[in-house]
Amino acid sequence: MNPEDAKPTAPCSSPVYVHNPHLDVMKDDILYHFGLGTGTHNLPALFGDVKFVCVGGSPWRMKSFTEYIAAELGMENPESEYPNICAGTDRYAMYKVGPVLSVSHGMGIPSIAIMLHELIKLLHHAHCTDVTIVRIGTSGGIGLEPGTVVVTKQSMDATFLPKFEQVILGKTVVRNTDLDQSLAKELLQCSKELNQFETVIGNTMCTLDFYEGQARLDGAFCSYTEKDKQDYLNKANEAGVCNIEMESSVFAAMCKLSGLRAAVVCVTLLDRLKGDQMNNSHEVLQSYQRRPQILVGYYIKKQLKARAVCR
């Protein structure tokens, strides 16, 4: 057979993996913190078309992103309030527009970890494939102008090591925090095409706390000096850390385990080398917070256009 006559092979779909044999013998799986379940909801019908998931800290921010992406994709409904799918619980908020799912995750590693367990199971039960997930949020920058957007290369712990540690059954389990580098480069390219704000790729330090864990001087407790703080942040900068937040490590670890193509896109609200508190006006901070939404929205729109052409 002439190789030129061969039909192109369709690319294989990438499922969302769960690594838990106990789920196979459960009659129903209750996603408690979402107010959803396999026995009470038709998850494939509700979520089977999801291709993009965006997660962020606050319910307000994720509803705002839903309204933004709906307008960008031409799916807005002036009469729609975009109902919260998780209205049966007050833990998280979830919104859906076409193939885009938006979910809030709260603040810190424990909160986002709980959400991710149930989100990954939801995507698995819904038989979703080829899903890209992006955390959009805010952060403190190191040596960057406020308003700079950072696309995470690797998530590092507070000792500048690229790992996530969790104690399971009394034993410390260490997991990899690598993120999809090709996705990070695609997002950087999108920022260049937008040409609206500075975007960089760099390492992100994930801490367990907003105050002492991030070397702030303005918490209720502080046992170190300004020099100690500056020395620590400069060491972080030398390790390639561009920004600091509190969710990226477990996000990267869990997405990698489940086969999800993942990225973290956070705007910097201040340069931590110059201070600890956000002194910009509410309007300026709001404009900064919209930047990850604009970038990820542009990426999603570009991807959907490319897929439409390939059909």
Number of C-alpha atoms within 10 A of each C-alpha: 5 5 6 7 7 8 7 7 6 6 6 8 10 13 16 23 19 17 8 7 8 7 12 9 8 9 9 12 18 18 16 13 17 22 17 21 18 17 11 11 12 14 19 17 10 11 21 18 18 22 19 18 19 25 26 25 22 17 21 12 20 25 22 15 26 25 20 18 24 19 15 15 16 9 13 16 11 8 6 8 9 17 12 17 16 18 14 14 14 10 17 23 26 22 21 21 17 14 15 22 21 27 30 24 26 21 16 19 20 15 16 22 19 13 20 19 15 19 17 20 21 24 24 20 20 20 18 21 20 16 21 20 21 22 26 25 25 27 27 28 28 23 17 20 13 22 26 24 31 28 28 27 24 27 32 27 21 18 14 19 13 19 21 22 15 12 9 8 7 7 9 11 11 12 18 19 24 20 24 19 17 12 19 22 15 12 23 21 14 18 23 14 11 12 10 11 13 17 24 19 20 19 23 35 31 30 22 16 15 17 16 18 12 22 22 20 18 12 11 7 10 12 8 12 12 11 9 12 18 15 13 16 21 16 14 22 20 11 16 19 26 29 32 28 25 24 28 29 29 25 24 27 22 21 25 19 15 17 18 23 21 25 29 29 26 31 27 26 26 26 22 25 16 11 13 17 14 14 11 12 9 10 9 13 19 12 11 21 22 19 25 26 24 17 23 22 23 19 19 20 13 13 12 14 12 11 9 9 7 7 5
